[in-house]
Amino acid sequence: MTRLLTTAEVARRLDVQPATVYAYVSRGLLTNVGGRRASRFAQDEVDRLVRRGREGRRPSGAIERIHTGITLLTEDGPAYRGWPVAQLLDRPVEAVAYLLWTGSLGGGEPFGAPAELVDVAARAAGALPASARLVDRLRVAVAAASAVDPLRHDLDPAAVVRRAETILALAVDALARTASHPGDADGGSLAARLWPALAGRRATPEQERLLNAVLIVLADHDLAVSTLAARVAASARANPYAVVSAGLGALDGPQHGAASTLAHRFLAEALTDPVAALAERLRTGSPIPGFGHRVYRNRDPRTALVLDRLADGPVRAAVEAVAAPLAGRPGGFPNVDLALAAVVHAHGLRPDAGEAIFAVARTAGWIAHALEEYAEPGLRFRAEGVYTGPVPDGGRVATLR
């Protein structure tokens, strides 16, 4: 049963005078369930009135919509700065990163990082136990490099772009140094240098092109939760390394960055028996990994952009086998997490490779959003909590100004 509150308690919760409480009763906003001799009010009803009042007055710093010129989500896939992503897949991911950061396609030259930063990042990442995931190593590498970069707080746009190149370069190089064949990672494109960390071997030209395209597809997706976290950090004028660390923190969950690992496990079962793998999820009522999306309703256009670059074989056949029975139902379409898992299976990459690909790709997008946010007033994000706990006797509710 709900707790009953006295008139004085209600007045404190609503931050009004007792007479106003009775005015609310006369207007039908509150119900006196105690009668004239001892007025009493149901706490649930009072709390609902509190929420209505607070939701109706937003603090001056609250932001309902974030204006961004980076990514438009369309039925055919993301468009970066007006460029449909499908038209960018054969360009170097380095060039597309520049498009996200500056609005103009770069030349595609390889990104580099100072040797001392890479050394520190690689040693820190390599100190983790063998069981550590690639994303764990990436998180440590970025934090370690930040600690030894004395100019990390330079937020001039040109300096941020240079630091973005550095972060991406040291991230893939630090990961590659922990791979089975670290020497294969020296020089070349980001895709070529990242592949040894995912596979323990050098990429073929076809594999380099595939990974390059996947990195581009995943580079940004408007205000996904990790991107929002990165923008909040940037609004506090956190440096670019800290912005990336904020994004990596939000990424590390089964409903976002780790979703491809769940899809990888499901696809492993489907490769053995697709009907049994699907039937088990339907029997238990469990969500089917790699299907549906919070933004898209009928299809995830990024899925085809990735799968179309995979050769026909058992992996694509397994994806089609589990997708066919679900077609047409709500959320019954494969998303980019399943496509990413298919890439991992098709090329024998580490089971957690999908998470690392996602994180490296999205780093480019996080920096683009940080650049936008640095140009906005600082600390502009101030959500208002709707307090539902007890109020101390004699306490008054502060009004945000």
Disulfide bonds with the S-S distance in Angstrom:
none
